[in-house]
Amino acid sequence: MAPFILLTLPASFLVWSRVYFYGVLATAFATAFFASPAKPFLAKKLKVRAGDAVPELKRSHSHDSLSKEPILGLPSEPAEDMDEIIAEVRAEMQRRKKAGVAPLPVKLPVKKVN
């Protein structure tokens, strides 16, 4: 994080050199280790260790794709939702008109800030 705080290349190199480039070296080592034949070896050991405790997982359809509920807050049919909103606003305006209440304020008070 220090290079992003310092925002200069010489100062960043100075900080990294004082901690012996541990972050850069650790990242390079981990990348090289998992790109080597160690990855299949570790996967095999993990499968042996898990044994029958973890049955083979089968791919199934996501429950999110099967439902008609909004995904990530987005409606599945935005046009229908807009029509429903417009109908509700019209109904509210007609109700207020029948009750003798102004449907919308004519002018909102504005405060001046000096």
Residue pairs with C-beta under 8 A, 6 or more apart in sequence:
2 12
2 15
2 16
3 11
3 12
3 15
3 16
6 12
6 15
16 23
16 24
64 71
68 76
69 76
70 76
75 81
92 103
93 103
96 102
96 103
97 103
